[in-house]
Structure formats: C-alpha cells, structure tokens
C-alpha cells in the first residue's frame, strides 16, 4: 500500500517508519522535502521511504496520515489541496494544543467541536478517522507495557474506514482499536490526550498509556 504522511515531525516520522517496516511504500510530506531531518529519515528507512511536498504526498497516498502541529494543519491541507484527499481514508493524529501561555498546553477547541471534526470539515470528501492522538510517539508502534498492551481509541463517520484503521492498529502491535463512535467523539478523545500530556509534564516520562478494563 502507498501511504502518505503529512507532517515531518516526530509523530509523522514514527508512524511513517512503522508503515515502512511493515512493507508499505511511504512518502513523508513537508513544506521543505530537502531539509536535513527529512533526508535523514529517508536514508534511514531505505528504498520504500521517500519525501515530497504536501501536494505530492496527498496525491501519492492511498492511505493518508495527518500528523501536523495543529496551528499548521489548515495550511498543510491547503497546500496539499483538499481534492487530493477525496475518497481516501485519512488518519487524523492531531490534537488542538494551545501553547500560547507556555507548557503544559491547553486545548484550543472543545465542547462544540474538535480537531477531528474540523479536519473532516476541511476535507468533506475524505474519510477521516481520529487515531494515535491519545499516546506519545514513543509507544505508537509496538507498544509494550508490563501490564499488557494498552488500548487505542478511534472515532470517525465511515465504518469501513474505521475497520481499515483498526487493522493498522493491529499491524502496529495494538489489540485492534476501540470504536468510540462518529468523528464528533473526537471531542472526548482529545481531552483524553490532555490527560496523557499532563502526566508527561508532571513526570517527565512518556511511559504511560490508557487501558479499557472490562469484567
């Protein structure tokens, strides 16, 4: 499968490497494909890895991953051109974080909308699925904890798209994914991400994740 990852930060690089390691062809999208960190990522990940502009990446991917910082998300989508997302599954990893008053951040959106919903509005013809936003990049691929594997939560309006993303989670070492409902459920998953973020700033460690316990 061809996977386009929009965003060349640590989340995009981590997920992109995860797809490459599982045999997929991955293009990492960025405003400047020639920057050193992007060239280093391509070299490290071998023949199945490449880099391009946001537009080239959106055209390339059969599956797309949106891993931009929130304040750059709309511009990245504009550069990629929304028509290049039409009909495709888009994994939205974003959280609308506001660092204007320093760290830890606050959520910039909530109550009546969410980053996931805003991305779906920007990409009305895409099949957006919120995923990978409730855990740090260190554990997005092959998560291992003493208490067993944590759980990943997803939200989206398209049932088939969610099945596809749940399979990605399984391939990445998660026990599938917990379906939290339509894309509006991003309003709840993004505050859950804030719980993870606050614990990170409290402890300085990324080694925590969420688990749904049942009886």
Buried (B, 14 or more C-beta within 10 A) or exposed (E): EBBBBBBBBBBBBBBBBBBBBBEBBBBBBBEEBEEEEBEEBBEEBEEBBBBBBBBBBBBBBEBBBBBBBBEBBEEBBEBBEBEBBEEBBBBBBBBBBEEEEEEBBEBBBBEEBBBBBBBBEBBEEBBBBBBBBBBBBEBBBEBEEEEEBBBBBBBBBBEEBBBBBBEBBEBBBBBBBBBBBBBBBBBBBBBBBBEBBEBBEEEEEBEBBBEEEEE
